[in-house]
Amino acid sequence: YRLCADDPSLCSVILEKMNFVLPEKSPREISLEQLNQVNIGFERLQEMDAIDSVSNRTHNAIYFMYGAYFAAGHALHLFVLLFTVLEALFSKDGGGAATKTICKRASSFLGLQPRCTYSDIEKLYNIRSELVHGRREASESGSNLANAHELEFVVTQCMKKMLSERIYLKYRDLADKEQYFNQLTSGF
């Protein structure tokens, strides 16, 4: 993203892959420990993706995230796909009160860290609804890109925690997953 608070018309999303322009000024060495962390991350993504060993929810969340990052050529697509990641991970299987459930579960899951509070996520959910239901123009405007950037942060934080703590394994059993989120949100 290129975000400019002074002039929203200068905001844009960069769709191409970024490369090092000045390799001599960009350290490219990584330690064996860092390489091991990357390897663990990929192994856990593969484990989370395996439908047979985890669940359709975690499998689909990864595909929605991939679509957001590599197939979404417009802020609307990016926003809707990124929010669908949160819906796949945090909604109830029985339906009902989706906004409240997703916002409460995601914010509790992230421990109310800055930019990830209930009200932050609710604001993003409302923007998603406005886009999907036509109350907001689907455009590459500065505000839409800035909001997509905020949503990307929330999704990234969720996926980091989901992978590092292997929370996705709770999705193997619906009762375990629901019990986990009920306990997590009990004091909310």
C-alpha positions as CSV (number, residue, x, y, z in Angstrom):
1,Y,0.0,0.0,0.0
2,R,1.0,3.6,-0.5
3,L,-1.0,5.6,2.0
4,C,-1.0,9.4,2.2
5,A,-2.9,11.0,5.0
6,D,-2.4,14.5,3.5
7,D,-3.8,13.6,0.1
8,P,-6.0,10.5,-0.2
9,S,-5.9,10.8,-4.0
10,L,-2.3,9.6,-3.7
11,C,-3.2,6.4,-2.0
12,S,-2.9,3.2,-4.0
13,V,-2.3,-0.5,-3.8
14,I,0.8,-2.0,-5.4
15,L,-0.2,-5.2,-7.2
16,E,3.3,-6.3,-8.4
17,K,5.8,-8.2,-6.3
18,M,8.4,-6.0,-4.7
19,N,12.1,-6.6,-5.3
20,F,15.2,-5.3,-3.7
21,V,16.4,-2.3,-5.8
22,L,19.6,-1.8,-3.9
23,P,20.7,-5.2,-2.8
24,E,24.0,-3.8,-1.3
25,K,21.9,-1.7,1.1
26,S,19.4,-4.4,1.9
27,P,20.7,-7.2,4.1
28,R,19.7,-10.5,2.6
29,E,21.4,-12.8,5.1
30,I,19.1,-14.7,7.3
31,S,20.2,-16.9,10.3
32,L,19.6,-20.6,10.5
33,E,17.1,-19.8,13.4
34,Q,15.1,-17.4,11.1
35,L,15.1,-20.0,8.3
36,N,13.8,-22.6,10.8
37,Q,11.0,-20.2,11.8
38,V,10.0,-19.8,8.2
39,N,10.0,-23.6,7.7
40,I,7.8,-24.1,10.8
41,G,5.4,-21.5,9.5
42,F,5.1,-23.3,6.2
43,E,4.7,-26.7,7.8
44,R,1.9,-25.3,10.0
45,L,0.2,-23.7,7.0
46,Q,0.3,-27.0,5.3
47,E,-1.1,-28.7,8.4
48,M,-3.8,-26.1,8.7
49,D,-4.7,-26.5,5.0
50,A,-5.1,-30.3,5.2
51,I,-8.8,-30.8,5.1
52,D,-8.6,-34.4,6.3
53,S,-6.6,-33.5,9.4
54,V,-8.1,-30.2,10.4
55,S,-11.3,-28.7,8.9
56,N,-13.0,-27.1,5.9
57,R,-13.0,-23.8,7.9
58,T,-9.2,-23.6,8.2
59,H,-8.7,-24.9,4.7
60,N,-11.0,-22.3,3.3
61,A,-9.5,-19.5,5.4
62,I,-6.2,-20.1,3.7
63,Y,-7.7,-20.1,0.3
64,F,-9.6,-16.8,1.0
65,M,-6.4,-15.3,2.3
66,Y,-4.5,-16.5,-0.8
67,G,-7.2,-15.0,-3.0
68,A,-7.0,-11.7,-1.2
69,Y,-3.2,-11.4,-1.6
70,F,-2.7,-12.8,-5.1
71,A,-6.0,-12.6,-7.0
72,A,-7.7,-9.5,-5.7
73,G,-7.0,-6.7,-8.1
74,H,-9.4,-4.2,-6.5
75,A,-9.9,-2.9,-2.9
76,L,-13.4,-4.4,-2.8
77,H,-12.2,-7.9,-3.6
78,L,-9.3,-7.6,-1.2
79,F,-11.6,-6.3,1.6
80,V,-14.3,-8.9,1.1
81,L,-11.8,-11.8,0.9
82,L,-9.8,-10.7,3.9
83,F,-13.0,-10.4,6.0
84,T,-14.1,-13.8,4.8
85,V,-10.9,-15.2,6.4
86,L,-12.2,-13.8,9.7
87,E,-15.7,-15.2,9.1
88,A,-14.3,-18.7,8.3
89,L,-12.2,-18.7,11.5
90,F,-14.5,-17.0,14.0
91,S,-18.1,-17.4,13.1
92,K,-20.3,-20.1,14.7
93,D,-21.4,-23.1,12.8
94,G,-25.0,-22.6,13.8
95,G,-25.2,-19.1,12.4
96,G,-26.9,-16.1,14.0
97,A,-25.5,-12.8,15.3
98,A,-22.5,-13.0,12.9
99,T,-21.2,-9.4,13.5
100,K,-21.1,-9.6,17.3
101,T,-19.7,-13.2,17.3
102,I,-16.9,-12.5,14.8
103,C,-15.9,-9.2,16.5
104,K,-16.0,-10.6,20.0
105,R,-14.1,-13.8,19.1
106,A,-11.4,-12.1,17.0
107,S,-10.8,-9.3,19.4
108,S,-10.7,-11.7,22.4
109,F,-8.4,-14.1,20.4
110,L,-6.0,-11.2,19.9
111,G,-6.1,-10.1,23.5
112,L,-7.5,-6.6,22.7
113,Q,-4.2,-5.5,21.2
114,P,-4.1,-2.0,19.6
115,R,-5.9,-1.9,16.2
116,C,-7.6,-5.2,17.0
117,T,-10.2,-4.3,19.6
118,Y,-13.9,-5.1,19.3
119,S,-14.7,-1.6,18.0
120,D,-11.8,-1.7,15.5
121,I,-13.1,-5.0,14.0
122,E,-16.7,-4.0,14.2
123,K,-15.9,-0.8,12.2
124,L,-14.2,-3.0,9.5
125,Y,-17.2,-5.4,9.5
126,N,-19.5,-2.5,9.0
127,I,-17.4,-1.3,6.0
128,R,-17.5,-4.8,4.6
129,S,-21.3,-4.7,4.9
130,E,-21.5,-1.3,3.3
131,L,-19.4,-2.5,0.3
132,V,-21.3,-5.7,-0.1
133,H,-24.7,-4.2,0.2
134,G,-24.0,-1.1,-2.0
135,R,-24.0,1.6,0.7
136,R,-20.4,2.4,-0.1
137,E,-18.7,2.8,-3.5
138,A,-16.3,0.0,-4.4
139,S,-13.3,2.1,-5.4
140,E,-9.6,2.5,-4.9
141,S,-10.2,5.6,-2.8
142,G,-7.7,6.4,-0.1
143,S,-10.2,5.6,2.7
144,N,-11.0,2.1,1.2
145,L,-7.3,1.3,0.9
146,A,-6.5,2.6,4.4
147,N,-9.3,0.4,5.7
148,A,-8.1,-2.6,3.7
149,H,-4.7,-2.0,5.2
150,E,-6.2,-2.1,8.7
151,L,-8.1,-5.3,7.9
152,E,-4.9,-6.9,6.6
153,F,-3.2,-6.1,9.9
154,V,-6.0,-7.8,11.9
155,V,-6.0,-10.9,9.6
156,T,-2.2,-11.1,9.8
157,Q,-2.2,-11.0,13.6
158,C,-4.9,-13.7,13.7
159,M,-3.0,-16.0,11.3
160,K,0.3,-15.4,13.2
161,K,-1.3,-16.5,16.5
162,M,-3.4,-19.3,14.8
163,L,-0.1,-20.8,13.4
164,S,2.3,-20.1,16.2
165,E,0.1,-21.6,18.9
166,R,-1.5,-24.2,16.6
167,I,-5.0,-23.1,17.5
168,Y,-6.2,-24.4,14.2
169,L,-6.0,-27.9,15.6
170,K,-9.0,-27.1,17.8
171,Y,-11.1,-27.0,14.6
172,R,-10.8,-30.8,14.3
173,D,-13.7,-31.1,16.6
174,L,-16.6,-28.6,16.6
175,A,-17.3,-28.9,20.3
176,D,-13.6,-28.3,21.2
177,K,-13.5,-25.2,18.9
178,E,-16.7,-23.8,20.4
179,Q,-15.6,-24.5,23.9
180,Y,-12.3,-22.7,23.2
181,F,-14.0,-19.6,21.9
182,N,-16.7,-19.7,24.6
183,Q,-14.0,-19.7,27.3
184,L,-12.1,-17.0,25.5
185,T,-15.0,-14.7,25.3
186,S,-16.7,-15.6,28.7
187,G,-15.6,-12.4,30.4
188,F,-16.4,-10.2,27.4
